[in-house]
Amino acid sequence: SKLFEEFPALKKRYWGRHFWARGYFCATVGELSEEMIKQYLEHHFEPDPAAEFRVEP
């Protein structure tokens, strides 16, 4: 909305359509190593109960 306020021509051009394109996100993590991030992720998500779901014939 800030962009549309500052550049009114964008609002006319993109009215009713998506302004942003699909893309990717990149961020830095400072002094963390890849191993530290993996350990964090392993311990900060609850186990998925569906992962253990089995159907026996």
C-alpha positions, 0 to 999 in steps of 0.5 A: 500500500505504501508503494501505491501511495507513493506511485499512484500509476502502479495502482492503476497498472496493477489494479485487481492483479498481483503486484509481486512475482513468485520468487525466493527469500534469502536471509543471513543467520549471523554467526550460526553454522549450518550444523547449529541451524539443523540442530535447532530445527530438529529440536523445535518442531513437534513430531508429525503424528502422520509420519508414523501412520501405517495402513496394513492390508 
